[in-house]
Amino acid sequence: MRDKSLATEAARGLQVWRNREPPVMSGAHLHADLELNLALEGGPLRYLQRGRIVEIPAGRMALFWGGIPHQLLSPDTAVDGVWLTLPLPWALQWELPGDPVHRLLAGEVWVESEGADDPELTRRWVDDFASGDPHRLRVMRLEIEARVHRMVLNRPDQPPTVSVRAGNPGEARLQEITACLAERYTEPLRMEDIAGAVGLNPRYMMRLFKDCTGMTVWEYLLRLRIAHAQQQLIAGGDKIITIALACGFETLSAFYRAFKEYGGGESPGEFRRKHRMG
């Protein structure tokens, strides 16, 4: 897969909408929000994410981080569904059991157990959001938080169906690269370190990654580090320099530049004051 149309979008914040015929994305995109997607009828939804095709059955809500390039593929049948984007700090503040946010940032897709909730509740969120009424919005937010907690508590033992596209062995190598980055992104890595860990020539690895994802290995690595730093800024009281070094940055200036670019345009201090728990 060669995708030169990767679209990097600004964070959307809370958005809720219904789409009876979800558009097929011409290319991958990314944004700094969490996504909750549910096909009420039709489907399954099929996403190309991190070089994998992930299938999400109708009636089961999926949760993933939009900061990893993803693309909705053409469904086999018409789909009636509800789409949501949520600010990442919300999930960090919810104190979900088992640290699922870290795993979402590493590229996991979480899917509800079968028959999790009444679909009418999800449809009502669309009307609640459109109303703009602060009381309805508060109830909707509490219901979303409860549903995500239930999803985490009742997560099936088996992950969603994942397949590497036939005829493209590069996608299997892409999974090795992203798994390595997810495991070691807080280390002071060089491209040679990553390539050596997966048994590839550094130039070939970088070209393969860019062709498959539309971004460089370095950009992907920085996005993982900044997402981790956001988590630390919200949940803890460590100094910013301590967080920067713990996330793999060698200098504070490099951390500030990356945070400004991939953290929504705010400085680390501004982000902490805006989102800090308690």
Beta strands, then each sheet from edge to edge (+ up, - down):
strand 1: 7-8
strand 2: 15-19
strand 3: 29-30
strand 4: 33-41
strand 5: 45-49
strand 6: 52-56
strand 7: 62-65
strand 8: 70-72
strand 9: 80-87
strand 10: 110-111
strand 11: 161-163
sheet 1: 1+ 3+
sheet 2: 2+ 9- 4+ 7- 10+
sheet 3: 8+ 5- 6+ 11-
end
